[in-house]
Amino acid sequence: MTTTPTPSTRTVLRAEGFSCPSCVAKIEKQVGRLDGVAGVAVKFASGRIEIDHDPALATVDALVAEVAKAGYTSVPAAF
């Protein structure tokens, strides 16, 4: 039996409003709850949020919305 691997994409968001390292855990927890998200890494110093996800289950708009639910503004990064 073979299984088809789930397609995964890495999306990088730029976020604003980080005031302390506890913001990292708050965002990682909120975004990590979304179906299709395999991993979340928040870089406090740079304001980057790196998300590995299945784009069919978790769209970029949905990722931005989850960050907003955590209380922060984010936009997709160009690079």
PDB file of N, CA, C and O in Angstrom, chain B, residues numbered from 101:
ATOM      1  N   MET B 101       0.843  -1.170   0.000  1.00  0.00           N
ATOM      2  CA  MET B 101       0.000   0.000   0.000  1.00  0.00           C
ATOM      3  C   MET B 101       0.887   1.231   0.000  1.00  0.00           C
ATOM      4  O   MET B 101       1.834   1.340   0.779  1.00  0.00           O
ATOM      5  N   THR B 102       0.565   2.139  -0.877  1.00  0.00           N
ATOM      6  CA  THR B 102       1.304   3.403  -0.906  1.00  0.00           C
ATOM      7  C   THR B 102       0.378   4.538  -0.523  1.00  0.00           C
ATOM      8  O   THR B 102      -0.833   4.476  -0.738  1.00  0.00           O
ATOM      9  N   THR B 103       0.946   5.537   0.027  1.00  0.00           N
ATOM     10  CA  THR B 103       0.168   6.721   0.373  1.00  0.00           C
ATOM     11  C   THR B 103       0.755   7.908  -0.366  1.00  0.00           C
ATOM     12  O   THR B 103       1.961   7.991  -0.597  1.00  0.00           O
ATOM     13  N   THR B 104      -0.101   8.795  -0.718  1.00  0.00           N
ATOM     14  CA  THR B 104       0.331  10.015  -1.384  1.00  0.00           C
ATOM     15  C   THR B 104       0.691  11.042  -0.318  1.00  0.00           C
ATOM     16  O   THR B 104      -0.118  11.339   0.561  1.00  0.00           O
ATOM     17  N   PRO B 105       1.912  11.589  -0.395  1.00  0.00           N
ATOM     18  CA  PRO B 105       2.269  12.582   0.606  1.00  0.00           C
ATOM     19  C   PRO B 105       1.403  13.829   0.472  1.00  0.00           C
ATOM     20  O   PRO B 105       1.016  14.220  -0.630  1.00  0.00           O
ATOM     21  N   THR B 106       1.114  14.433   1.592  1.00  0.00           N
ATOM     22  CA  THR B 106       0.329  15.656   1.601  1.00  0.00           C
ATOM     23  C   THR B 106       1.183  16.796   1.069  1.00  0.00           C
ATOM     24  O   THR B 106       2.297  17.011   1.546  1.00  0.00           O
ATOM     25  N   PRO B 107       0.670  17.531   0.081  1.00  0.00           N
ATOM     26  CA  PRO B 107       1.445  18.649  -0.432  1.00  0.00           C
ATOM     27  C   PRO B 107       1.629  19.697   0.662  1.00  0.00           C
ATOM     28  O   PRO B 107       0.699  20.023   1.399  1.00  0.00           O
ATOM     29  N   SER B 108       2.830  20.205   0.744  1.00  0.00           N
ATOM     30  CA  SER B 108       3.105  21.182   1.785  1.00  0.00           C
ATOM     31  C   SER B 108       3.776  22.403   1.167  1.00  0.00           C
ATOM     32  O   SER B 108       4.587  22.292   0.248  1.00  0.00           O
ATOM     33  N   THR B 109       3.427  23.534   1.678  1.00  0.00           N
ATOM     34  CA  THR B 109       3.967  24.800   1.224  1.00  0.00           C
ATOM     35  C   THR B 109       4.456  25.560   2.441  1.00  0.00           C
ATOM     36  O   THR B 109       3.859  25.482   3.515  1.00  0.00           O
ATOM     37  N   ARG B 110       5.545  26.297   2.270  1.00  0.00           N
ATOM     38  CA  ARG B 110       6.003  27.175   3.348  1.00  0.00           C
ATOM     39  C   ARG B 110       5.622  28.604   2.994  1.00  0.00           C
ATOM     40  O   ARG B 110       6.017  29.125   1.951  1.00  0.00           O
ATOM     41  N   THR B 111       4.861  29.220   3.862  1.00  0.00           N
ATOM     42  CA  THR B 111       4.466  30.613   3.695  1.00  0.00           C
ATOM     43  C   THR B 111       5.140  31.433   4.788  1.00  0.00           C
ATOM     44  O   THR B 111       5.190  31.026   5.949  1.00  0.00           O
ATOM     45  N   VAL B 112       5.652  32.585   4.399  1.00  0.00           N
ATOM     46  CA  VAL B 112       6.263  33.488   5.367  1.00  0.00           C
ATOM     47  C   VAL B 112       5.399  34.741   5.467  1.00  0.00           C
ATOM     48  O   VAL B 112       5.091  35.390   4.468  1.00  0.00           O
ATOM     49  N   LEU B 113       5.021  35.056   6.690  1.00  0.00           N
ATOM     50  CA  LEU B 113       4.257  36.273   6.959  1.00  0.00           C
ATOM     51  C   LEU B 113       5.144  37.245   7.717  1.00  0.00           C
ATOM     52  O   LEU B 113       6.029  36.839   8.471  1.00  0.00           O
ATOM     53  N   ARG B 114       4.906  38.502   7.514  1.00  0.00           N
ATOM     54  CA  ARG B 114       5.555  39.557   8.305  1.00  0.00           C
ATOM     55  C   ARG B 114       4.502  40.077   9.268  1.00  0.00           C
ATOM     56  O   ARG B 114       3.398  40.437   8.860  1.00  0.00           O
ATOM     57  N   ALA B 115       4.845  40.114  10.531  1.00  0.00           N
ATOM     58  CA  ALA B 115       3.885  40.545  11.548  1.00  0.00           C
ATOM     59  C   ALA B 115       4.405  41.773  12.286  1.00  0.00           C
ATOM     60  O   ALA B 115       5.607  42.033  12.338  1.00  0.00           O
ATOM     61  N   GLU B 116       3.484  42.500  12.839  1.00  0.00           N
ATOM     62  CA  GLU B 116       3.820  43.689  13.615  1.00  0.00           C
ATOM     63  C   GLU B 116       3.178  43.572  14.993  1.00  0.00           C
ATOM     64  O   GLU B 116       2.210  42.838  15.193  1.00  0.00           O
ATOM     65  N   GLY B 117       3.737  44.303  15.917  1.00  0.00           N
ATOM     66  CA  GLY B 117       3.114  44.404  17.226  1.00  0.00           C
ATOM     67  C   GLY B 117       3.668  43.478  18.275  1.00  0.00           C
ATOM     68  O   GLY B 117       3.117  43.399  19.374  1.00  0.00           O
ATOM     69  N   PHE B 118       4.761  42.759  17.968  1.00  0.00           N
ATOM     70  CA  PHE B 118       5.360  41.901  18.990  1.00  0.00           C
ATOM     71  C   PHE B 118       5.936  42.798  20.086  1.00  0.00           C
ATOM     72  O   PHE B 118       6.686  43.731  19.799  1.00  0.00           O
ATOM     73  N   SER B 119       5.592  42.521  21.310  1.00  0.00           N
ATOM     74  CA  SER B 119       6.142  43.323  22.401  1.00  0.00           C
ATOM     75  C   SER B 119       6.962  42.494  23.377  1.00  0.00           C
ATOM     76  O   SER B 119       7.745  43.038  24.156  1.00  0.00           O
ATOM     77  N   CYS B 120       6.784  41.171  23.337  1.00  0.00           N
ATOM     78  CA  CYS B 120       7.536  40.327  24.259  1.00  0.00           C
ATOM     79  C   CYS B 120       7.576  38.908  23.684  1.00  0.00           C
ATOM     80  O   CYS B 120       6.779  38.571  22.808  1.00  0.00           O
ATOM     81  N   PRO B 121       8.497  38.081  24.170  1.00  0.00           N
ATOM     82  CA  PRO B 121       8.601  36.714  23.649  1.00  0.00           C
ATOM     83  C   PRO B 121       7.343  35.868  23.853  1.00  0.00           C
ATOM     84  O   PRO B 121       7.173  34.867  23.157  1.00  0.00           O
ATOM     85  N   SER B 122       6.476  36.229  24.762  1.00  0.00           N
ATOM     86  CA  SER B 122       5.254  35.430  24.944  1.00  0.00           C
ATOM     87  C   SER B 122       4.331  35.542  23.742  1.00  0.00           C
ATOM     88  O   SER B 122       3.454  34.700  23.549  1.00  0.00           O
ATOM     89  N   CYS B 123       4.526  36.586  22.926  1.00  0.00           N
ATOM     90  CA  CYS B 123       3.748  36.718  21.690  1.00  0.00           C
ATOM     91  C   CYS B 123       4.008  35.531  20.771  1.00  0.00           C
ATOM     92  O   CYS B 123       3.114  35.088  20.050  1.00  0.00           O
ATOM     93  N   VAL B 124       5.230  35.020  20.800  1.00  0.00           N
ATOM     94  CA  VAL B 124       5.618  33.897  19.950  1.00  0.00           C
ATOM     95  C   VAL B 124       4.730  32.686  20.232  1.00  0.00           C
ATOM     96  O   VAL B 124       4.144  32.110  19.316  1.00  0.00           O
ATOM     97  N   ALA B 125       4.639  32.314  21.473  1.00  0.00           N
ATOM     98  CA  ALA B 125       3.844  31.138  21.840  1.00  0.00           C
ATOM     99  C   ALA B 125       2.368  31.343  21.523  1.00  0.00           C
ATOM    100  O   ALA B 125       1.685  30.411  21.099  1.00  0.00           O
ATOM    101  N   LYS B 126       1.888  32.540  21.723  1.00  0.00           N
ATOM    102  CA  LYS B 126       0.474  32.843  21.462  1.00  0.00           C
ATOM    103  C   LYS B 126       0.149  32.644  19.978  1.00  0.00           C
ATOM    104  O   LYS B 126      -0.866  32.035  19.641  1.00  0.00           O
ATOM    105  N   ILE B 127       1.004  33.153  19.099  1.00  0.00           N
ATOM    106  CA  ILE B 127       0.778  33.019  17.654  1.00  0.00           C
ATOM    107  C   ILE B 127       0.962  31.574  17.220  1.00  0.00           C
ATOM    108  O   ILE B 127       0.155  31.056  16.450  1.00  0.00           O
ATOM    109  N   GLU B 128       2.020  30.910  17.705  1.00  0.00           N
ATOM    110  CA  GLU B 128       2.259  29.522  17.308  1.00  0.00           C
ATOM    111  C   GLU B 128       1.089  28.633  17.705  1.00  0.00           C
ATOM    112  O   GLU B 128       0.696  27.750  16.943  1.00  0.00           O
ATOM    113  N   LYS B 129       0.540  28.852  18.866  1.00  0.00           N
ATOM    114  CA  LYS B 129      -0.591  28.050  19.336  1.00  0.00           C
ATOM    115  C   LYS B 129      -1.833  28.307  18.483  1.00  0.00           C
ATOM    116  O   LYS B 129      -2.515  27.366  18.076  1.00  0.00           O
ATOM    117  N   GLN B 130      -2.125  29.578  18.216  1.00  0.00           N
ATOM    118  CA  GLN B 130      -3.325  29.931  17.453  1.00  0.00           C
ATOM    119  C   GLN B 130      -3.251  29.393  16.020  1.00  0.00           C
ATOM    120  O   GLN B 130      -4.194  28.760  15.546  1.00  0.00           O
ATOM    121  N   VAL B 131      -2.148  29.641  15.340  1.00  0.00           N
ATOM    122  CA  VAL B 131      -2.018  29.215  13.936  1.00  0.00           C
ATOM    123  C   VAL B 131      -1.893  27.693  13.854  1.00  0.00           C
ATOM    124  O   VAL B 131      -2.402  27.082  12.913  1.00  0.00           O
ATOM    125  N   GLY B 132      -1.230  27.083  14.817  1.00  0.00           N
ATOM    126  CA  GLY B 132      -1.050  25.634  14.820  1.00  0.00           C
ATOM    127  C   GLY B 132      -2.345  24.854  14.956  1.00  0.00           C
ATOM    128  O   GLY B 132      -2.386  23.668  14.627  1.00  0.00           O
ATOM    129  N   ARG B 133      -3.392  25.489  15.430  1.00  0.00           N
ATOM    130  CA  ARG B 133      -4.694  24.824  15.562  1.00  0.00           C
ATOM    131  C   ARG B 133      -5.405  24.642  14.230  1.00  0.00           C
ATOM    132  O   ARG B 133      -6.300  23.805  14.110  1.00  0.00           O
ATOM    133  N   LEU B 134      -5.015  25.417  13.237  1.00  0.00           N
ATOM    134  CA  LEU B 134      -5.696  25.399  11.948  1.00  0.00           C
ATOM    135  C   LEU B 134      -5.442  24.081  11.225  1.00  0.00           C
ATOM    136  O   LEU B 134      -4.303  23.623  11.146  1.00  0.00           O
ATOM    137  N   ASP B 135      -6.506  23.468  10.695  1.00  0.00           N
ATOM    138  CA  ASP B 135      -6.360  22.229   9.921  1.00  0.00           C
ATOM    139  C   ASP B 135      -5.436  22.475   8.742  1.00  0.00           C
ATOM    140  O   ASP B 135      -5.553  23.494   8.060  1.00  0.00           O
ATOM    141  N   GLY B 136      -4.528  21.557   8.500  1.00  0.00           N
ATOM    142  CA  GLY B 136      -3.611  21.658   7.379  1.00  0.00           C
ATOM    143  C   GLY B 136      -2.282  22.295   7.716  1.00  0.00           C
ATOM    144  O   GLY B 136      -1.381  22.320   6.878  1.00  0.00           O
ATOM    145  N   VAL B 137      -2.141  22.812   8.930  1.00  0.00           N
ATOM    146  CA  VAL B 137      -0.871  23.418   9.344  1.00  0.00           C
ATOM    147  C   VAL B 137      -0.001  22.351   9.987  1.00  0.00           C
ATOM    148  O   VAL B 137      -0.395  21.716  10.965  1.00  0.00           O
ATOM    149  N   ALA B 138       1.203  22.161   9.417  1.00  0.00           N
ATOM    150  CA  ALA B 138       2.120  21.139   9.926  1.00  0.00           C
ATOM    151  C   ALA B 138       3.145  21.717  10.881  1.00  0.00           C
ATOM    152  O   ALA B 138       3.676  20.997  11.727  1.00  0.00           O
ATOM    153  N   GLY B 139       3.433  23.008  10.761  1.00  0.00           N
ATOM    154  CA  GLY B 139       4.434  23.605  11.631  1.00  0.00           C
ATOM    155  C   GLY B 139       4.394  25.120  11.574  1.00  0.00           C
ATOM    156  O   GLY B 139       4.082  25.715  10.542  1.00  0.00           O
ATOM    157  N   VAL B 140       4.719  25.734  12.708  1.00  0.00           N
ATOM    158  CA  VAL B 140       4.739  27.190  12.799  1.00  0.00           C
ATOM    159  C   VAL B 140       5.988  27.597  13.568  1.00  0.00           C
ATOM    160  O   VAL B 140       6.270  27.068  14.644  1.00  0.00           O
ATOM    161  N   ALA B 141       6.736  28.548  13.002  1.00  0.00           N
ATOM    162  CA  ALA B 141       7.908  29.076  13.700  1.00  0.00           C
ATOM    163  C   ALA B 141       7.834  30.605  13.642  1.00  0.00           C
ATOM    164  O   ALA B 141       7.831  31.199  12.564  1.00  0.00           O
ATOM    165  N   VAL B 142       7.775  31.217  14.803  1.00  0.00           N
ATOM    166  CA  VAL B 142       7.713  32.677  14.887  1.00  0.00           C
ATOM    167  C   VAL B 142       9.084  33.187  15.301  1.00  0.00           C
ATOM    168  O   VAL B 142       9.646  32.753  16.306  1.00  0.00           O
ATOM    169  N   LYS B 143       9.611  34.114  14.510  1.00  0.00           N
ATOM    170  CA  LYS B 143      10.910  34.729  14.795  1.00  0.00           C
ATOM    171  C   LYS B 143      10.664  36.095  15.427  1.00  0.00           C
ATOM    172  O   LYS B 143      10.323  37.065  14.751  1.00  0.00           O
ATOM    173  N   PHE B 144      10.844  36.137  16.717  1.00  0.00           N
ATOM    174  CA  PHE B 144      10.516  37.348  17.475  1.00  0.00           C
ATOM    175  C   PHE B 144      11.309  38.557  16.989  1.00  0.00           C
ATOM    176  O   PHE B 144      10.734  39.622  16.766  1.00  0.00           O
ATOM    177  N   ALA B 145      12.615  38.406  16.822  1.00  0.00           N
ATOM    178  CA  ALA B 145      13.473  39.536  16.487  1.00  0.00           C
ATOM    179  C   ALA B 145      13.161  40.140  15.113  1.00  0.00           C
ATOM    180  O   ALA B 145      13.252  41.353  14.928  1.00  0.00           O
ATOM    181  N   SER B 146      12.795  39.295  14.164  1.00  0.00           N
ATOM    182  CA  SER B 146      12.556  39.781  12.802  1.00  0.00           C
ATOM    183  C   SER B 146      11.080  39.980  12.473  1.00  0.00           C
ATOM    184  O   SER B 146      10.753  40.592  11.456  1.00  0.00           O
ATOM    185  N   GLY B 147      10.191  39.474  13.314  1.00  0.00           N
ATOM    186  CA  GLY B 147       8.765  39.584  13.039  1.00  0.00           C
ATOM    187  C   GLY B 147       8.290  38.630  11.959  1.00  0.00           C
ATOM    188  O   GLY B 147       7.217  38.827  11.390  1.00  0.00           O
ATOM    189  N   ARG B 148       9.070  37.601  11.668  1.00  0.00           N
ATOM    190  CA  ARG B 148       8.696  36.622  10.643  1.00  0.00           C
ATOM    191  C   ARG B 148       7.912  35.468  11.260  1.00  0.00           C
ATOM    192  O   ARG B 148       8.198  35.017  12.369  1.00  0.00           O
ATOM    193  N   ILE B 149       6.920  35.007  10.512  1.00  0.00           N
ATOM    194  CA  ILE B 149       6.176  33.816  10.902  1.00  0.00           C
ATOM    195  C   ILE B 149       6.294  32.844   9.737  1.00  0.00           C
ATOM    196  O   ILE B 149       5.785  33.115   8.649  1.00  0.00           O
ATOM    197  N   GLU B 150       6.963  31.711   9.953  1.00  0.00           N
ATOM    198  CA  GLU B 150       7.152  30.706   8.915  1.00  0.00           C
ATOM    199  C   GLU B 150       6.186  29.561   9.184  1.00  0.00           C
ATOM    200  O   GLU B 150       6.197  28.959  10.258  1.00  0.00           O
ATOM    201  N   ILE B 151       5.353  29.271   8.193  1.00  0.00           N
ATOM    202  CA  ILE B 151       4.290  28.280   8.380  1.00  0.00           C
ATOM    203  C   ILE B 151       4.366  27.234   7.285  1.00  0.00           C
ATOM    204  O   ILE B 151       4.328  27.566   6.100  1.00  0.00           O
ATOM    205  N   ASP B 152       4.472  25.974   7.674  1.00  0.00           N
ATOM    206  CA  ASP B 152       4.387  24.852   6.738  1.00  0.00           C
ATOM    207  C   ASP B 152       2.949  24.362   6.762  1.00  0.00           C
ATOM    208  O   ASP B 152       2.419  24.003   7.813  1.00  0.00           O
ATOM    209  N   HIS B 153       2.316  24.351   5.573  1.00  0.00           N
ATOM    210  CA  HIS B 153       0.893  24.008   5.538  1.00  0.00           C
ATOM    211  C   HIS B 153       0.488  23.418   4.201  1.00  0.00           C
ATOM    212  O   HIS B 153       1.192  23.546   3.199  1.00  0.00           O
ATOM    213  N   ASP B 154      -0.661  22.772   4.216  1.00  0.00           N
ATOM    214  CA  ASP B 154      -1.293  22.265   3.000  1.00  0.00           C
ATOM    215  C   ASP B 154      -2.188  23.392   2.493  1.00  0.00           C
ATOM    216  O   ASP B 154      -3.178  23.725   3.144  1.00  0.00           O
ATOM    217  N   PRO B 155      -1.862  23.985   1.345  1.00  0.00           N
ATOM    218  CA  PRO B 155      -2.631  25.140   0.873  1.00  0.00           C
ATOM    219  C   PRO B 155      -4.084  24.801   0.521  1.00  0.00           C
ATOM    220  O   PRO B 155      -4.918  25.702   0.434  1.00  0.00           O
ATOM    221  N   ALA B 156      -4.392  23.535   0.319  1.00  0.00           N
ATOM    222  CA  ALA B 156      -5.777  23.154   0.044  1.00  0.00           C
ATOM    223  C   ALA B 156      -6.630  23.222   1.310  1.00  0.00           C
ATOM    224  O   ALA B 156      -7.842  23.426   1.235  1.00  0.00           O
ATOM    225  N   LEU B 157      -6.005  23.053   2.461  1.00  0.00           N
ATOM    226  CA  LEU B 157      -6.734  23.077   3.736  1.00  0.00           C
ATOM    227  C   LEU B 157      -6.577  24.405   4.475  1.00  0.00           C
ATOM    228  O   LEU B 157      -7.505  24.870   5.137  1.00  0.00           O
ATOM    229  N   ALA B 158      -5.408  25.002   4.358  1.00  0.00           N
ATOM    230  CA  ALA B 158      -5.127  26.252   5.076  1.00  0.00           C
ATOM    231  C   ALA B 158      -4.569  27.261   4.072  1.00  0.00           C
ATOM    232  O   ALA B 158      -3.391  27.219   3.719  1.00  0.00           O
ATOM    233  N   THR B 159      -5.433  28.162   3.623  1.00  0.00           N
ATOM    234  CA  THR B 159      -5.004  29.173   2.654  1.00  0.00           C
ATOM    235  C   THR B 159      -4.202  30.264   3.348  1.00  0.00           C
ATOM    236  O   THR B 159      -4.216  30.377   4.574  1.00  0.00           O
ATOM    237  N   VAL B 160      -3.513  31.053   2.563  1.00  0.00           N
ATOM    238  CA  VAL B 160      -2.742  32.167   3.128  1.00  0.00           C
ATOM    239  C   VAL B 160      -3.682  33.136   3.850  1.00  0.00           C
ATOM    240  O   VAL B 160      -3.349  33.648   4.919  1.00  0.00           O
ATOM    241  N   ASP B 161      -4.848  33.385   3.269  1.00  0.00           N
ATOM    242  CA  ASP B 161      -5.822  34.271   3.928  1.00  0.00           C
ATOM    243  C   ASP B 161      -6.247  33.711   5.284  1.00  0.00           C
ATOM    244  O   ASP B 161      -6.423  34.464   6.242  1.00  0.00           O
ATOM    245  N   ALA B 162      -6.409  32.400   5.362  1.00  0.00           N
ATOM    246  CA  ALA B 162      -6.783  31.772   6.634  1.00  0.00           C
ATOM    247  C   ALA B 162      -5.655  31.903   7.654  1.00  0.00           C
ATOM    248  O   ALA B 162      -5.912  32.086   8.844  1.00  0.00           O
ATOM    249  N   LEU B 163      -4.406  31.810   7.192  1.00  0.00           N
ATOM    250  CA  LEU B 163      -3.261  31.974   8.101  1.00  0.00           C
ATOM    251  C   LEU B 163      -3.223  33.392   8.660  1.00  0.00           C
ATOM    252  O   LEU B 163      -3.023  33.593   9.858  1.00  0.00           O
ATOM    253  N   VAL B 164      -3.417  34.369   7.781  1.00  0.00           N
ATOM    254  CA  VAL B 164      -3.425  35.772   8.213  1.00  0.00           C
ATOM    255  C   VAL B 164      -4.562  35.996   9.220  1.00  0.00           C
ATOM    256  O   VAL B 164      -4.392  36.715  10.205  1.00  0.00           O
ATOM    257  N   ALA B 165      -5.712  35.378   8.966  1.00  0.00           N
ATOM    258  CA  ALA B 165      -6.859  35.516   9.869  1.00  0.00           C
ATOM    259  C   ALA B 165      -6.557  34.910  11.244  1.00  0.00           C
ATOM    260  O   ALA B 165      -6.967  35.459  12.267  1.00  0.00           O
ATOM    261  N   GLU B 166      -5.847  33.787  11.268  1.00  0.00           N
ATOM    262  CA  GLU B 166      -5.508  33.167  12.559  1.00  0.00           C
ATOM    263  C   GLU B 166      -4.537  34.047  13.347  1.00  0.00           C
ATOM    264  O   GLU B 166      -4.650  34.163  14.567  1.00  0.00           O
ATOM    265  N   VAL B 167      -3.591  34.659  12.652  1.00  0.00           N
ATOM    266  CA  VAL B 167      -2.665  35.578  13.330  1.00  0.00           C
ATOM    267  C   VAL B 167      -3.461  36.754  13.905  1.00  0.00           C
ATOM    268  O   VAL B 167      -3.184  37.219  15.010  1.00  0.00           O
ATOM    269  N   ALA B 168      -4.442  37.224  13.151  1.00  0.00           N
ATOM    270  CA  ALA B 168      -5.284  38.333  13.632  1.00  0.00           C
ATOM    271  C   ALA B 168      -6.068  37.922  14.872  1.00  0.00           C
ATOM    272  O   ALA B 168      -6.253  38.728  15.784  1.00  0.00           O
ATOM    273  N   LYS B 169      -6.531  36.672  14.915  1.00  0.00           N
ATOM    274  CA  LYS B 169      -7.255  36.186  16.099  1.00  0.00           C
ATOM    275  C   LYS B 169      -6.355  36.214  17.337  1.00  0.00           C
ATOM    276  O   LYS B 169      -6.832  36.380  18.460  1.00  0.00           O
ATOM    277  N   ALA B 170      -5.053  36.049  17.117  1.00  0.00           N
ATOM    278  CA  ALA B 170      -4.102  36.105  18.233  1.00  0.00           C
ATOM    279  C   ALA B 170      -3.812  37.552  18.637  1.00  0.00           C
ATOM    280  O   ALA B 170      -3.176  37.806  19.659  1.00  0.00           O
ATOM    281  N   GLY B 171      -4.292  38.499  17.814  1.00  0.00           N
ATOM    282  CA  GLY B 171      -4.143  39.906  18.181  1.00  0.00           C
ATOM    283  C   GLY B 171      -3.050  40.669  17.446  1.00  0.00           C
ATOM    284  O   GLY B 171      -2.621  41.734  17.890  1.00  0.00           O
ATOM    285  N   TYR B 172      -2.595  40.111  16.304  1.00  0.00           N
ATOM    286  CA  TYR B 172      -1.493  40.745  15.584  1.00  0.00           C
ATOM    287  C   TYR B 172      -1.847  40.907  14.112  1.00  0.00           C
ATOM    288  O   TYR B 172      -2.624  40.137  13.548  1.00  0.00           O
ATOM    289  N   THR B 173      -1.258  41.924  13.512  1.00  0.00           N
ATOM    290  CA  THR B 173      -1.452  42.169  12.087  1.00  0.00           C
ATOM    291  C   THR B 173      -0.304  41.517  11.324  1.00  0.00           C
ATOM    292  O   THR B 173       0.860  41.645  11.703  1.00  0.00           O
ATOM    293  N   SER B 174      -0.649  40.812  10.238  1.00  0.00           N
ATOM    294  CA  SER B 174       0.403  40.193   9.424  1.00  0.00           C
ATOM    295  C   SER B 174       0.039  40.299   7.955  1.00  0.00           C
ATOM    296  O   SER B 174      -1.127  40.453   7.590  1.00  0.00           O
ATOM    297  N   VAL B 175       1.065  40.212   7.122  1.00  0.00           N
ATOM    298  CA  VAL B 175       0.885  40.211   5.675  1.00  0.00           C
ATOM    299  C   VAL B 175       1.857  39.186   5.092  1.00  0.00           C
ATOM    300  O   VAL B 175       2.920  38.941   5.662  1.00  0.00           O
ATOM    301  N   PRO B 176       1.492  38.591   3.961  1.00  0.00           N
ATOM    302  CA  PRO B 176       2.430  37.663   3.309  1.00  0.00           C
ATOM    303  C   PRO B 176       3.699  38.406   2.913  1.00  0.00           C
ATOM    304  O   PRO B 176       3.637  39.530   2.415  1.00  0.00           O
ATOM    305  N   ALA B 177       4.845  37.779   3.134  1.00  0.00           N
ATOM    306  CA  ALA B 177       6.122  38.379   2.784  1.00  0.00           C
ATOM    307  C   ALA B 177       6.442  38.070   1.324  1.00  0.00           C
ATOM    308  O   ALA B 177       6.117  36.995   0.819  1.00  0.00           O
ATOM    309  N   ALA B 178       7.075  39.016   0.662  1.00  0.00           N
ATOM    310  CA  ALA B 178       7.435  38.830  -0.736  1.00  0.00           C
ATOM    311  C   ALA B 178       8.591  37.841  -0.877  1.00  0.00           C
ATOM    312  O   ALA B 178       8.716  37.192  -1.916  1.00  0.00           O
ATOM    313  N   PHE B 179       9.433  37.715   0.142  1.00  0.00           N
ATOM    314  CA  PHE B 179      10.568  36.775   0.112  1.00  0.00           C
ATOM    315  C   PHE B 179      10.844  36.249   1.487  1.00  0.00           C
ATOM    316  O   PHE B 179      11.760  35.447   1.669  1.00  0.00           O
TER     317      PHE B 179
END
